[in-house]
Amino acid sequence: MRVRAMCDAIAHRGPDADGYHVADGVALGMRRLSIIDVGGGQQPISNEDGTVTVVFNGEIYNHRTLRRELEAAGHRFKTRSDTEVLVHLYEDFGPEMVTRLHGMFAFAIWDLRTKVLLIARDRTGMKPLNYLVTPEGLVFCSELRSLWALQSDRLKVSPSAVMQYLAFGYVPHPASIFEGVRKLPPGHLLLWNAQKGAEVRRYWAPPRPEVPTIDETELVETLREKLDAAVASHLEAEVPLGAFLSGGLDSSTVVALMCRHASKRVRTFSIGFAEEKYDESAAARNVAAELGTDHSELIVSPNITEMFEAMAAMFDEPFADSSAIPTFLVAQLARQSVTVALSGDGGDELFGGYTRYREVLGHMPGDGSGLRNLVSAMGLMLPHIFPGRNRLIDVGRSRWGRYAATVVQPVRLNEGGVANPDQPGGSVYITDQLRDRVSSELGDDFAAAMMQLDLETYLPGDILTKVDRTSMAVSLEARVPLLDFDLVDFALQIAGSWRVTANESKRLFRRAIKGIVPVSVLSRPKRGFEIPLGRWFRGPLRYRVESLRDLSPELRQYIDPGATRRLVFEHVFGRRDHSAMLWRLIVLDYWLAALKQGSLGRPPVIPELPGRVSQKGSPLPLRL
């Protein structure tokens, strides 16, 4: 059965069970990781008369409230699972049911009565959902490897998607790496039937910031209450549950609030590297001690050649966020003890945590300056080796251009990129990469506009993709309480200047968590989940960088050989740091080779956990 092959390709996402519903005009399949109603929540699940059937990936955090309402309306439940809520909710509200859901989800509902298929994705894109419309109907899946297992002969790489990957480090929705295959955007649903085909609808859009009607003290208190409620709502599970802990603002907040609600000591997990510059384990260890968690840490010394190949193959399309490596390692560490782990992702996009926000706000040129355009044009005319060339280009950028330069890499040759200019999208300027994605509704609130753009692009395309694939590779469910719907809706209505300024990141958030997290957390500088990429490029991965001097046939059709040799030369001899683009190129090269070999339709191969686990638990939690 073809749908079984699709499910086998993602067995890592649900090792506990599989389930199928095959009838006239439809075939549904799923793999289950049992979290709620472990014994009775087998999918697919249908309504009382079998006319509405669902397959579902994720968690519905308000399922108990919805169940009570549905039971009061006369619906009969056969299980205790959150999945069954979906079919009965659909019976009463149809596709509009999605507006009543609080959770992370991607699901499909088949309505036998109308012969309509509904697929939907949560508001911020915590769970993936891809689809392909064919002459025979519609195919959907969580990971593209399922499509590859179904019909590898039909899937062709999209050159324009490769160009987007080079710019962003991932392929932004709604595109995918394959021609014709689409990602359903966050906050969207799709309806399909044989007569009308597919119709995509947006059911949620980020609210606009408003002038607060309450003072800052009340705003801080409301935020504190919503943070507490968000974390509390994410703790339901019939399996062991823990949290990732880096010692930063977001993960420390999540863990501190977990400690308030948990009935027993919270399990926390962190990793570090031997190099002090990249090691966050001490900060995490200190926070764990102050909060009294049962803490496990791992100082890793990975076989980077093996780890690189495993990570490049773990993603169903090219993905170049190198922090996927430590994210995977901490997920692998956590999976030894728990089945569910809470993470602190989402806080930077909602509350202004990224360093780039402060940097851009601190250099706010106006738009449309003829002088700036002239300066930028002069910079682009200079040779790449000319001192100060990049500085001239940067000075000449508009505020959106300056922001774009912090989140995308150049692809145009004269901007320092390496794309083949003959490919679609190979000649796009940095300032134009985000043009179609910027909301014009936010007016002069540039801080809010940057955060919303990240929420709609970088968060689902990079951060949540990274967390989903790395955690699901080891059959671990990662939950993201800071993206709770009520909290997101509240945060986005706060003016940008209340959230971040040129002088202070997470302004309101810091005030809200004061007294919740240890004092040391509030004064700790912002650090990303970094890896010693520069050392690896000079050591175990140097052969891959050097191999770019002579491009493979698969890579050559997308990449300019001369520009790539220049990048390698400048990086190897220390003239410029091209780590970000070089990482993108070696990942793309490996992924294209795997595609050629036909290995994409298989579950990822998981390397052994490197290093030695150290467990440290405090006898008593410190209540702050």
N, C-alpha and C positions, 0 to 999 in steps of 0.2 A: 504494500500500500504506500503510495507516494507521500501521504501526510505523515506516515510513520517514519519515513526517511528524514523528513524535515525535523521531526521531533528528536530523532536520534542525534542529529547534528548539534542539538543544544541540550544534550542530556545533563551537562554540568549545571545548567540553570535549575534543574529540578530532578535530583537523583532519587527522590523518594517514591515517585510513581509517575505513570503516564496515563493518559485517557483520551478517548476518541469518540466523536459523534459523526457518523456517516449516514446521510440520508439523501433523498432526491434533491440534487442541486447544491449540496453543501458537504464539506468534509472539514471538521474542526479537530485539532489536536493540541495537546499541551503536556508539559513536564512540570511536576509539582515538587516544590520544596515546602514541606509541611510545617506551618507555623501556628495557625489557629484551627481548632477542631481537627487535630492531627489524625484522629481515627475516623472521622466521618465526613471530612470536607473534600472527598474525591471529586475531581472534575472530569468532563463537563457536568454542569448542573442545569437542570431544567425546572420550569414552573410546574404547577400541579397537573396540568393536562399535557405537558410535553411540547407545547407550541413555541416556547421561548427558551433558548439554550445559550449558555455563556461559557467561554473560556477566559481566564483572567490571570494576569500577572501583577502582583503588588499587594497592597494592604489598604483597606478602607477603615480609617481611624474613627469615623463616626457611625460605624455599622450597628452598634447597639442601639443608638438613638433611632436610626432609620428602621431597624427591626421592630422596635416597639410601635412606631407609627404605622408600619405596614401590617402588623398583627392586629392592631386596633381597627384597621380598615378591612379585615377579614382574610388576609393572606395566611396560608399554612406553610410552616417551615419544616423541612426534613432534617436539617443539619444546624450546627451552631456556627458555621463558617460565615465570614464576611462575603464570600463569593455569592451565596444564595440571595443576599440582599439585592444584588444587581438585577436578577431576573424579575423579581417582584416589583422593584422600583421602575423597571422598564414597562411593566404591564400598566402601571398607573400614570407614568409621565412620558413614555416614549423616549425619544432621543434627548429631551430636555432633562432627563434624569441626571445627566452628568453635572449639572449645576448644583446638585444637592450633595455631591460627594466631596468629602475631605479625605485626601489620601494620595498615595503614589500608585498610579495604575496605567495599565494598557490592557484593554479587553476587547472582545468581539462578542456580539449578541446576534444570533440568527432568529429571525421572526418567521416561523413557518406559515403563519396566516397571511402575511403580506409579501413573503419571499424577499424580505429586505435584510441586508447585513449592515449592522452598525459596528464600527470600530472607533475607539476613542482613546485619547492620551491625556494624562494629567496636566495641570495648568503650567507647571514649570519644566516638564520633561524629565522627571525622575526615572521613568521607565521608557524603554525604546519601543518604537512601533514603525515598521517599514511596510510598504505595500507596492504592488505592481499590478497595473491594469492590463489585461491581455484580451485578445478577441474571445477567449473562452470564459473570461470572468475576472475575478480579483483574487490575488494571492497576498497574504500578509504574514508577518513573522516578527519575532523579537530581534533576531540577529540575521544578518545577511547570509551567514553560512547555511541557514535553512533553505534559502532560495537557491544557493549554489548546489545543495544536495538534490534539489528538485529538478532544476533545469540549467545546469552549468553551461550547456551549449548555447543558450540564448543570452547569457549575460556578457555585455561588452563594457569595457572601461570607458567612462565619460571623460574626454580630454578637458572639458571645462571644469569638471569636478576636481581633476588633478591640479589645475591651476588654483582653484580655491583652497585645496589642501596645502599647496606650497605657501599661500598667503597666510592662512589661519592656523595651520598645523592640524586641522581636522576638516571634514567636509560639512559645511553648515547646512542645516535644513532649509528648504525642503529637499535639496539635492541629496543624492548618495553617490558613491563611487561608480555605480553602474548606470548606464543609460536607461532611462525609463523607470527606474526604481526610485521611489520617493520615501522620504521620512515624513510621517504625519507630524506637523509642528505641534509643540506644546499648546495646550488650551484649544485644541481642535478635535473635531469628530468627522467621520466620513460615513456617508450612507451610500449603499450600492444595491441596485437590483438590475435584472437582466434587461429591462426595457430602457431605463434612463442612464445606466452606467453609474459612474462614481461622482458624488457631490461632496466637496470638502467645505465644512463650515467652521467658523471660529465661534466658540462658546464662551471664551473668557479673554479679556484684554486687561493689561495692567491699568489700575486707576491712576488718575492724574494727581499730582501733589496739590494740596490745598493749604490755605492760610489757617493755622491752628486756631481753634475756638477756645482752647484751654491754654493755661500757662505751662512753662517747661516742667515744673514740678509734677503737675498732673499727667503730662505727656510721658514723663519718665516712669511714673507709677503704673500707668496703663501698659506701657511697654514691658515692664517687669512682670505684670500679671499675665500678659499674653505669652511671654517667653516661658513662664512656669507652666501654663496650660498646654502649650505646644509640646514641651518635653514629656509632660505627664501623659498626654494622649498617645505617645509613641511607645509606651512601655508594655502594651499587651502582647503576650506571647505564651505559648505552652512549651517552649523550648528555652534553653539557656540564652541569656541576653547580656550584652556588654556594650562597650563604647571604645572608639579610637580616641586617644589622648595625645596631643602634641605639646600641651602646655601653653598654647596660644589662647586668645580671648574666646574664640567660638567653641572650640572643643572643651575648654575648661568650664565654660558656662553650661554647656549641655551636661557634662558629668556632674557638676555641682548641683544642678537641678534634679538630675537622676537620683542623687544621694538623698534628696529631700523626700522622694516618693517611693524609693525602692524598699521592699520589705527585708532585704538582706544586702550584704556588702556588694557594691557594684564592681563588676570586673572591667578593668581598663587595660589597653594595649598600646604600646608604642615601639618604634624602632629607631635605631640610630646608626651612623657610620663611624668608622674608626677616626676619620678626619674630624677634628673639633668644629671646623667651620660648618659642617653639614650635619652635626649631631644635635638633635633636639631632645635626646633621651633624658638628660639631667633635668631640664625644665619640666618635662612630663612626670618624672619621678618625684620631683618636689611637690607638684600639684597633687599627685596621687597620695603622697604622704599626708599633706594637709587636709585632704578631703576624706582620707581613710579608705581608699579603694583597695581592692585586691588586684594588684598591678603586675603585669608581665611585660618585660621589655626584651628586645632582641638587638644586639649590636651586630650588624651584618658585614660579612666579607664575601659577597657573592662572586660566583664564576660569571663575570660580566658577559663573556661571549655567549654562554648558555642562556643567561638571563635576557640578553638583548633579543635573541632569537625567539625565546618563549614569549616575550612581551609583544614583539612585532606580529607574531602569529595569534596572539590572544584577542586582538581586535579584528572585527569583521570587515573593516576597511582601513586604509592608512590612517594612523593616529600618532602624533608626534609630541605629545606632552611627556617629557622624560620623567616627570614626577609620578607617572603611572607605576614606575618600578617600586619606590617606597610605599605607594598606596597598595600595590599588590602584596608586598611583603608583610605589611601590618594586617591586611585582610587574611593572609595565609596564617599568620601567627594567631589571630583571633579565632579562626575556624577550628583550631585545635581544642578550644574550650567552649565556644558558644556558636549558635546558629544565626543569631541576629546581633548586629552591632550598629549603634547610633554614631553618626559623624557630625561634625560641625560645619559642613559645607553650606553655602548659601548666605552666610552672614556678611561676607565682604561685599557681595553685590547688593544686598538690601540696605546695609548700614554704612557703606563707604569705607571699606577696609583696605582696598588696594592702594599701594604707594603711588601708582600712576594717577589716581584722582588728585592727590595733593600736588603732584608735580605739574599736571596740566593746569589746575586751578591757579597755581603760582605763576604761570606764564600764560596769560590770557590775552593774546592779540585779538584785535577785531577781525571780522571777515571782510573780504573784498578789497584789501589794500593793494593798489597797483604796485607800490614799492616792494611789498612782500613778494608778490608774484615775480617781479623782476629779479629779486635776490634768489628766489628758488630756481628760476630759469637759468641764472648764471651758474649756480651750483651744479645743475644737471648737465651743463655743457663742459664742465671740467673733467679731466681724466680721473679715473677711480683712485689713482695713487696720490692725487693732489692733496696736500695737507689742508684740512679745514673744509673739504668738500661737503662732507656730511653735515657739518655745522651750518653751512650756508643753506643747504636744503631744508634743514630743520627750522631755522629762523624764518624762512619764507613760507612756512605752512600756516594755514588757518588753524583755529582752535580745534576743529574736527579733524583736520589733517594731523595735528600734533597728537591728538588722542589716538587716531588710527595707527600712527606709527608705534604706539605702545602695545598694540594688540595684534598687528599683522606684520608680516615680513614683506619686503618689496619683491615683486615678481618681474617687473620691467627691467630690461638690461641696463638702461641708463639711470635707473634708481638703485642699482646694485644687485638686482635680482638675477635669476638664472633660467627663467622660463623661456621656452621656445616661442618667439613672438608670432609664429605662424599658427599656434594653437589658439582656440577660442579662450579668451580671458588672459592670454599671455602678455598683453600690452596694457593691462589696467594699472593706473597709478594708485599708489597707497591711499591717497585722499578719496578715491572713488570706490574703494573696496566696501565701504560701509554705507555709501550714499543711499541705497534703496532700503536700508534697515533703520535709518534714523527717524525717530518720531518727531513730526513737526508740531505736535500738540503741546510739547513741554515748554515752548517759548524760550524765555531767557533763563530758565532754571537749568543751567548747563550741567551742574553736578548731578541733578536728578536724571537728566538725559543720559549721561554716561552710565550711571548705575542701571537704568532701565535697559539700555542697549546691551550691557553685559548680561543682564538677567535673561534677555531674549536670544542672545547669541552664544557668548562664551560659556555661560552656565550650562545650558543643555548640550551644546556642541562639544565642549571640552570637559568641564568639571564633572558633570553628572554622568557623562559617557564613561569617563575614567573610573569613577566609583562603581558604576553598574558592572562594567565588564570585568574589572579586577576582582570585585567581590564575588560575582556570580561564577567566575572561573573556578573558585574553590567552594561553590555552593553555600555562600554566606549572604544573608539578606542585610543590606546596608540601608538604614533609615536616616532621613534627613529632617529632623524636627524643626530646624530654623526655616524650612520651606513649608511649614504648616500653612494652610490656606488663610486662616484668620490673621496670622502673623504677617504673611506676605502682603495681604490686602491693607493692613494697618500701616506697615512700614512704607509702602509705596505712596501713601497719601501724605507723608511728611515731607516738607520742603527739603530740597537737597542741602541747603546751607545748615539745616539743623542736624544733618547726618554727617557731613564731611565738609571741611574747609581746607584752604591751602596750608593751614597751621595745625590742624587736628583731624585725624581719621577717627571714624566711629564715635563721633562726638556724643550723640544721644545714647548710643549703645553702652558706652563706657559708664555713663552716669547710671544707667539702669542696672548694670551688673555689679556696681559697687556694693559691697556687703554680701554678695553672692559668691564671688570667686575670691581666692586668696589675693592679698594686696600685691604680691609680686607679679601677678599676671597682668595687672593694669599698667605696670611700668616696663614690661618686657617689649623690646622692639619687634615690629612686624617681621616675620620670617616665613618664606614659602617652604614648600616640601621639596627641597633641592637635593641634587645628587652631584657627586664630583665628576661632572661630565668632561671638563677640561682635562683632568688627569686620565680619564678613560680614553679620550681621543689621542692622548700622547702615549698610552700604553696598550691595553688589550683590544681597543677598538681602532687603533691607528691603521691597521690593514684595511679596514672598511673605508676609512676616510681616504687613504691612498688609492683605493680601487676606483674612486670617483674620477681620477685623472683619465681613466679610459672607461667611458660609460658603457654599460650593458646595452644591447639592442633594445630591450624593453624600456629602459630609462631614457635612451637617446631621443626617442620620438617626442618626449615632453620637455627635455632639458637642453640648454645650450652648452655644448662641451667646453667652449673657450671660457665662458663665464664661470663654469664650475671649476675648471682648473685654476682660475684666478682666486676663487674662494679658498680652495685647498692650499694654494701657495701662501696666501696672506695669513691663513690660520696657522699652518704648520710653522711658519717663520715668525709668528707672534706679531704681525703687523696689525691685525684686527681679530676680534673674537667673533667667529662665524658659527659658534656651536649650535645655535638654534636652527639655522638653515641646513647645516651639515647633518644634524640629527634627522631632520625631515627627509633629506635625500637618502640617507642610508636605510631609513625605515621604508620609504617608498620603494627603493631598490629591492629590499628583502621581500616586501609584500607582493610586488609584481612577479618575482621569481616563484613565490608560493602559489600565486594564481596560475602561472604557467604550468607548475607541477600538478595542479589540481587538488591541492591539500586544504583548500579553504572550507570544504564541506565537512570537516571533522572537528570534534570538540578539541579545545586547546590542550596541549601537553603541559603539565604542571611540573616545574623543577622542584627538587627538594628544598626545604627551608634552610638557607645558609646561616651559620652562626649558632650561638648558644643562647637559649632562653633563660632569662633571670626573672624570678618571681619575687615581688616585694609587696607585702601586705601590712598595713598599719593596724594595730590592735583595736584602736577606737577612732571613729571619724571625728574630725574637728568641725563643729557646727559654727558657721560664721554668721 
